């Protein structure tokens, strides 16, 4: 918990300006001098407040240009099921999905414990890229038992929410999510598709989604561009809302 020092007050005032003026995503903030005059503080105090906003992802800096409002981050909740497509849509942002691959395979020793099904169970393996405002933000890998959604290959996985397909087309009552967040470095595959250098730190969300009758429905591993997402944990039950 930070003490309410002058630089924190300045930081909060700039947040208020961004949210209520409003200063839109991608727009330039007033200069340090202008902010100092407006807030009646020293430029050094403004500079410290701006550094805090940089660390928190509210703004970004451009060399020899100044500070700009950063793109609003996509909220991911690790304790309840939520459709990323719906979250992005609610933000009013344009998005599209690119299906890289879908194939039917049997799960092996490396995955049976993660999806909690026997070795040899036939599953759909799905790789998709998510773009927001024409910028790739994540690579999403899903594993779905064929018995759960036998005609999944025929579905429009680029223009429909994945969870809406499961719920509406297969009448699956998604209810519970066991997820964890870790940080991993990108390999050549991730580097190629997410347009980041090999070794770039990415946020990886992995875990299992179960139905109301506790059947495993999807095991997923999602690799996300770190500064495009924010992670919350407002529901420790993991149950769907």
N, C-alpha and C positions, 0 to 999 in steps of 0.2 A: 504494500500500500504506500503510495507516494504522499508526502506531506504537501499541503496546499501552498507551495512557494510561488513567488511571482512568475517564474517561468511556466509553471503548471497552469496558473491563471491565464497567462497569455496563450498557452496551448489550447485551453478550453475555449477561449474567446475565438480563436481562429477556427476551431471545430464548429462553433456556433455560426460563424460567418459562412462556412462551407455548406452547412445544412440549411440555413435559413435565409441567406441573401438572395438566391443561392448562387454559389460559384459551381459551375457544372464540371463534370469529369473532363479532364483534359484542358481546362481553362487555367490561365496563369493567375497566381496569387499576386496581390500588391507587393511591391518591393519591401525589403527590410526597413528602409527609411520610412516608407509610407505607413507600414504597420506600426512602427515605433511612434510615429506622430499620432496615428489614430488611437492607439492604446495608451499613449502617454507614458512610455517606458523607454529604457535605453535599447539601442540596437542589439547589444550583446544579449539582453534578455530575450528579445525576439528571436535571435539566432538559436539560442538554447531551446526555446519552445518549438521552433521549426525542426530541430534535430529530433525531438521527441515524436513529432508528427511523422517524420520520416521513418523512425523505428516502428511506429504503430501502423504504418502503411496508409495513412491518410493522404499523404502527398508524395510526390517524387521530384527529384531535382534534375535539371538539364544544365550541363556545363555551359557557363557564360550566358545563360538565359534566365535562370531563376527557378522558382518552385511552382509546381502545377498540381492540381487536384488529381490524385491517383484514381484509376478505375475502381469502382466500388467492388468489394470482394464478395465472392459467392459463399454463402453460409452453408457449412456442412455440420450436421449434428451426428455425433458418433454413437448416441444412445437411443435414437429412434429412427424409424424408417421414414425417409423423405425422398421424393423424386427431385433429383438435381434439375431436370427439365422444368419442373413446376417452380422451383426456387428461382431459376434464371428468368422464367417467364414473368413471375411476380415482380421481379426487379425492373421489368420493362425493357430487357435487353434482347437483341437479336441473337439467335443461336441456331446451329445446325450440327447434325451428327454425321460422321463419315464412317461407314461400316468397312473395316479393313479385312475382316475374315470371320466366317462362321463355318465350323466343321463339327462333325460327329465323331467322338473318340471315346475310348474307355479310360476311366481314371486309374492312375497307377498309385504306387506306394507314396509318392510325394504329395498326393492330394486327398487320399481317402480319409485321412484323419481331419482334414480341414473342412470338407463338406459332409463328413460323418456318414458316408455311404461305403459299401463294400468295394474292394478293388475289383475292377472289371465292369462297374456300373457304367452304362452308356450315357454320355452327357454331351450337350452342345458347348463348344468352346467358342467364345465370341470376343473379338477385339474391335473396339470402336474409339474414334477420336471425337472429342467434343470441342466445338468452336463457339466462342462468344464474341460478338461484334467482329467476326472474321479473324479472330486470333485464337489459335489452338491453346486450350487451357488444361486439358487432361487426356490421358489415355486410359480407357476403362476396359478391363478384362473380366468377363463373367463366365461362370461355369454353371449350367442349368441341367438337371437330370432330364433326359429325353422323356421319361414317363410323366414328368410334370407338365411339359409343353411340347407334345409330340410333333406339332406342325410349325414349330418356331421358325424354321428356315423360310417359311412362306410369308412371314409377317414383315411389315415395314419397320425395320429397326433403325431407320434413319430419320423418319418423320413422325414417329409416335414415341411417347414415353414408354420405356421398357417396363416399368412397373404397371402402367395402365394396361399394357398388353396382357401381362400375367393376371391382373385382377379382372379385366373386362372380358377377355377372350377365353381365359381358362378358369374363370371363377375361383381364383385362388385368394384366400383371405390372408394377406401378408400381415404379420402381427408382431414379430420379434426380431431384433437385430443384435448380433454380437460383433462389435467392430473394435478395431484398434488403429491408432495413428502412429506411424513411425517415419523416420527420415531415411531415405536411401539415395545413393548416387546413381545418376543415369548411366546406363550402358549404351552400346552402339545402337541397339534397337530403339530405346527410348530417345536417344539423342536425335536419331533420324526423324522420328515422327513428331516429337515435341519441339524440335528446332532449338535445342539447347546443347551446350558443349558436353562431351563425355565427362563424367565426374561431377556434373552439376547436381546440387542437392535438390531433391524433389520430396514432396510429402506423399506418402503412400498410406492409403486407407484400405484396410483389408478386413474381411470378416464374412459372416454367414447371416443370411436372412431366412427365417423360418415362418411357416404358416401358423394359423391359430391352433391347428392340431399337432404342432411341433414337428412337422416334416421339413427337412432341408429343401429350400427352394432355389437359392442362389448363393454361390460363393464368389466373391468379387475381390479384385485387386485393382485399385484406381491410383494412378500416378498423376499428381497434380503440380502445376506450376506454383511455386510456393507463395508468390505475392498476389495470386489471384483468388485465394480462398482464405476463409477465416473459420475456426473450429469452435463449436460450442458444445456444452454438455448439460443442458437444462433439464434432462429427464433421465434419472438414474435407473429407471425400470426397464428401459429398452423397448417398451411397448409402443405400438403405433398410435399416433394421434390423428 
